[in-house]
Amino acid sequence: MADKTVDQTRTFASMVAAKQGWALNPDKDFTQSLVEGLTTNWNRYGYYLCPCRDSEGSREADQKVLCPCVYSRQDIEEFGHCYCALYLRPDFASSGSTPAGIPDRRFSKDA
């Protein structure tokens, strides 16, 4: 599998946001660090593992936390942003609110 560049990953994240009706985090430095993390994970594992989570060792075990993770929609609806705060609800993004820590649904009994 070919390595990805940061530009390719940024395009991926922008396309995900557009398709889902979300916004990318407007904090350029923060977003850059997340895009770099996604790129590193692609080049390490061969898939876009959420940059804020550890790998369980295989694509199958990590399936629920491939970007955008299966928890992102619910997190964005409830908190205004996903776990890593790459993707924001448009009204949250335009409000100038700062993302805060949210519970990790990956290991929640409700997940």
C-alpha positions in Angstrom: 0.0 0.0 0.0 1.5 3.3 -1.0 2.4 5.9 1.6 0.2 9.0 1.9 1.3 12.6 2.1 0.0 15.1 4.5 -1.7 16.9 1.6 -3.5 13.6 0.6 -4.6 13.1 4.1 -5.9 16.7 4.4 -7.9 16.1 1.2 -9.3 13.0 2.7 -10.3 14.8 5.9 -11.8 17.7 4.0 -13.8 15.3 1.8 -15.1 13.4 4.9 -16.2 16.7 6.5 -18.0 17.8 3.3 -19.7 14.5 2.8 -20.9 14.4 6.4 -21.9 18.0 6.6 -19.3 18.7 9.2 -16.5 21.3 9.5 -12.8 20.8 10.0 -11.5 22.3 13.2 -10.6 25.9 12.4 -7.5 25.8 14.6 -4.9 25.4 11.8 -2.0 24.2 14.0 -4.2 21.7 15.9 -5.8 20.4 12.7 -2.3 20.1 11.1 -1.1 17.9 14.0 -4.2 15.6 13.6 -3.7 15.4 9.8 0.0 14.5 10.4 -1.1 11.9 13.0 -3.5 10.4 10.5 -0.8 10.4 7.8 1.6 8.6 10.2 -1.0 6.0 11.1 -1.7 5.4 7.4 2.0 5.0 6.6 2.5 2.7 9.7 -0.7 0.6 9.6 -2.1 1.0 6.1 -5.3 2.7 7.3 -6.4 6.0 8.8 -6.5 5.1 12.5 -7.8 7.9 14.6 -4.7 9.8 15.7 -6.0 10.1 19.3 -6.3 6.3 19.9 -3.9 3.4 20.1 -4.0 0.5 17.7 -5.3 -2.8 18.9 -2.9 -4.4 16.4 -5.0 -5.1 13.3 -7.4 -3.4 10.9 -10.1 -5.8 12.1 -9.6 -4.9 15.8 -9.3 -1.2 14.9 -12.3 -1.1 12.6 -14.5 1.0 14.9 -11.8 3.7 15.2 -10.9 4.2 11.6 -11.4 7.8 10.7 -14.1 8.9 10.9 -14.8 6.5 13.7 -18.1 4.9 14.3 -18.5 7.1 17.4 -18.0 10.4 15.6 -21.6 11.0 14.5 -23.0 10.6 18.0 -20.1 12.6 19.6 -20.6 15.4 17.1 -24.4 15.5 17.7 -24.0 15.4 21.5 -20.8 17.4 22.1 -20.3 19.4 18.9 -17.1 17.6 17.9 -15.6 14.2 17.6 -13.3 12.6 20.1 -10.2 14.0 18.6 -11.9 17.3 17.6 -10.9 17.1 14.0 -14.5 17.2 12.9 -17.0 19.7 14.3 -20.7 20.4 13.9 -20.9 23.5 11.8 -22.8 25.6 14.4 -20.2 24.6 17.0 -17.4 25.6 14.6 -19.0 29.0 13.9 -19.7 29.7 17.5 -16.0 30.0 18.4 -16.4 27.4 21.1 -13.4 25.4 22.0 -13.6 21.6 22.0 -13.2 20.0 25.4 -12.5 16.4 26.4 -15.3 14.0 26.0 -15.8 10.4 27.1 -14.2 7.7 24.9 -17.1 5.5 23.7 -14.7 2.9 22.5 -14.5 1.2 25.9 -17.9 2.3 27.2 -20.4 -0.2 28.2 -23.0 1.7 26.1 -20.8 1.4 22.9 
